[in-house]
Amino acid sequence: MKMRARSGLFAAAVALLVPAMAAATVVLQLSFEEMTRRAPVVVRGTVRQVQTRWSDQGAHIETWAELEVTERLKGAVGPTVVVRTPGGTIGELTMHVSGAAKFVEGQDTLVFLEPAADVGGGGGAHPLAW
């Protein structure tokens, strides 16, 4: 009888976890060739400034990074670009978005950009280390 009760509890626990797993986000890893093909703008740059703030609606945290363009590989952009990514930290609260790019001031990075439809997932930024 104890075994049956444990099996029932285990089944109930699994049943509770299934909806949570079904709501998970899937981020596809694309090749550099595919990201280059899809992105209208590809630049290499140095991160000059990073700011984290609430979205206009106050529903989620966004990180804004200003990059000084050091090399234009595809598309037309000015000497700086501003990249908005979902997630970040404000005070004690952190919003983590799997696959979203992370920027650090002074970082040399390669970004694959598209005009903001509005913030979505996906990490089109790749830090460069020499």
ABEGO torsion letter per residue (X at the ends): XAAAAAAAAAAAAAAAAAAAAAABBBBBBBBAAAAAAABABBBBBBBABBBBBBBAAGABBBBBBBBBBABBABEBBBABBBBBBBEEBBEABBBBBBGBBBBBBGBBBBBBBBBBAEBBBEBABBBBBX
